Amino acid sequence: MGESEEKYMNEKLDQQFKEIIEQNDSMLTVSELADIVDEIEVCGSVEQYLFEKVSSALEQMNEKELISMYNEYLSDMGDEIYLENDEYYINIALDEVNPYDIIQKVNNGDYNENSDYFKINDCGNLESYETWEIVDEASNDTTFIELIITNQYDFDSDITELFDELDTIKEAWELVEKENSKE
């Protein structure tokens, strides 16, 4: 493709982006939309682009807020939540357990009293976790991230604006895919 033909194609695409933005009452600029479409092209799909954006934003979140939000999700899924590894939460979690069983729960689990968090595993034993382990788990949990993308969990981040612009982004991406298939 020659330079003048490429310039024409870019101008045509910019005009089409502008129309998409207007049709969807989008707050994005043509330049922002073009940048997003370029990033989607690198990721391979809108879904993968959003997944990577949310995952990255989760990693940047305040750790306590992220763990709190992740615990809400775990609880909704019927899974055990992460508790702070301190006397208060240990007493709550093991309130009605006799001392011998507590010893068994510690010995049979993977528990370190110096870790940041703990939870009771499926066998009823204590497992301890460092903060970074939970952040890593949450920021790579596919179901959790999909639920964030579909707005089932409050997620206070700059990328939530992307969710509001999803129709515009998808329409622009479909246009680019259509144009690329012509080449």
C-alpha positions in Angstrom: 0.0 0.0 0.0 1.4 3.3 -1.0 1.8 6.3 1.3 -1.1 8.3 -0.1 -3.3 5.2 0.0 -2.4 4.5 3.6 -3.1 8.2 4.5 -6.5 7.9 2.8 -7.3 4.7 4.7 -6.3 6.3 8.0 -8.4 9.4 7.3 -11.4 7.1 6.3 -10.9 5.1 9.5 -10.7 8.3 11.6 -14.0 9.5 10.0 -15.7 6.1 10.7 -14.4 6.2 14.3 -15.8 9.7 14.7 -19.2 8.5 13.4 -19.1 5.5 15.9 -18.3 7.9 18.7 -21.2 10.2 17.8 -23.6 7.3 17.4 -22.8 5.9 20.9 -22.6 9.3 22.6 -19.1 8.4 23.6 -16.7 10.5 25.6 -13.7 9.1 23.8 -11.8 11.1 21.3 -10.9 9.6 17.9 -7.2 9.4 19.0 -8.1 7.6 22.2 -10.3 5.1 20.4 -7.6 4.5 17.8 -5.1 3.9 20.6 -7.5 1.4 22.2 -8.0 -0.4 18.9 -4.3 -0.6 18.5 -3.9 -2.2 21.9 -6.8 -4.6 21.1 -5.0 -5.6 18.0 -1.9 -6.5 20.0 -4.1 -8.5 22.5 -6.0 -10.3 19.8 -9.6 -9.6 21.1 -11.6 -7.1 23.0 -12.1 -9.6 25.8 -8.4 -10.3 26.2 -7.7 -6.5 26.1 -10.3 -6.0 28.9 -8.9 -8.9 30.9 -5.4 -7.6 30.8 -6.5 -4.0 31.7 -8.5 -5.3 34.7 -5.8 -7.6 35.8 -3.2 -4.8 35.7 -5.6 -2.5 37.6 -6.1 -5.1 40.3 -2.4 -5.4 40.8 -2.2 -1.6 41.2 -5.0 -1.5 43.7 -4.6 -0.9 47.4 -3.9 -4.4 48.7 -6.4 -4.3 51.6 -9.2 -3.1 49.3 -8.4 -5.7 46.7 -8.4 -8.5 49.3 -11.7 -7.2 50.7 -13.3 -7.2 47.2 -11.8 -10.6 46.5 -13.2 -12.0 49.8 -16.6 -10.7 48.8 -16.3 -12.6 45.5 -15.0 -15.8 47.3 -17.9 -15.6 49.8 -20.4 -15.2 47.0 -18.9 -18.3 45.3 -19.2 -20.3 48.6 -15.4 -20.4 49.1 -13.5 -19.7 52.3 -12.3 -16.1 52.6 -8.9 -14.8 53.6 -8.7 -13.5 57.2 -5.9 -11.4 58.7 -3.5 -13.6 60.6 -3.9 -12.1 64.0 -5.3 -13.2 67.4 -8.7 -11.6 66.8 -9.5 -13.5 63.6 -7.8 -16.8 64.7 -10.1 -16.7 67.8 -13.2 -16.0 65.6 -12.3 -18.8 63.1 -11.5 -21.4 65.8 -13.9 -20.3 68.5 -15.8 -23.5 68.9 -12.9 -25.9 68.1 -11.3 -27.8 70.9 -7.5 -27.4 71.6 -6.5 -30.8 70.3 -8.4 -30.2 67.0 -6.7 -26.8 66.7 -3.3 -28.5 66.9 -4.4 -30.9 64.2 -5.6 -28.1 61.9 -2.2 -26.4 62.2 -0.1 -29.6 61.9 -2.1 -30.9 58.9 -2.3 -27.6 57.1 0.3 -25.3 55.7 0.3 -22.6 58.4 2.9 -20.1 59.4 2.0 -17.7 62.2 4.1 -15.0 60.7 2.1 -14.8 57.4 -0.2 -12.0 56.7 -3.4 -14.0 56.1 -4.9 -17.4 56.7 -7.9 -19.4 55.7 -9.4 -22.8 56.4 -8.9 -25.2 53.5 -11.4 -27.7 52.2 -10.1 -30.3 54.7 -10.6 -27.9 57.6 -6.9 -27.2 58.1 -5.3 -23.8 58.4 -3.3 -22.4 55.5 -1.4 -19.2 55.7 -0.7 -16.7 52.8 1.3 -13.7 52.2 -0.4 -10.6 50.8 1.3 -10.8 47.5 0.0 -14.4 47.0 -3.6 -13.2 47.4 -3.1 -10.2 45.1 -1.5 -12.5 42.5 -4.4 -15.0 42.8 -7.1 -12.3 42.5 -5.5 -10.5 39.6 -5.3 -13.7 37.6 -8.7 -15.2 38.6 -10.5 -15.4 35.3 -14.0 -15.7 36.7 -13.4 -12.8 39.2 -12.2 -10.6 36.4 -15.1 -11.5 34.1 -17.5 -10.6 36.8 -15.8 -7.2 37.3 -16.0 -6.6 33.5 -19.7 -7.4 33.6 -20.1 -4.9 36.5 -21.1 -7.5 39.1 -18.5 -6.1 41.5 -17.9 -2.4 42.4 -14.5 -1.6 41.0 -13.2 1.9 41.5 -10.6 2.4 38.9 -9.9 4.5 35.9 -10.6 1.6 33.6 -14.2 1.4 34.6 -14.7 4.2 32.0 -13.8 1.5 29.4 -16.8 -0.5 30.5 -19.0 2.5 29.8 -17.5 2.7 26.4 -17.6 -1.0 25.6 -20.2 -0.6 22.7 -18.1 2.0 21.1 -14.9 0.0 21.4 -16.5 -3.2 20.1 -18.0 -1.4 17.1 -14.6 0.2 16.3 -12.8 -3.1 16.6 -15.4 -4.8 14.4 -14.8 -2.1 11.8 -11.0 -2.6 11.9 -11.3 -6.4 11.7 -13.6 -6.0 8.7 -11.1 -3.6 7.0 -8.2 -6.0 7.8 -10.1 -8.9 6.2 -10.3 -7.0 3.0 -6.6 -6.6 2.7 
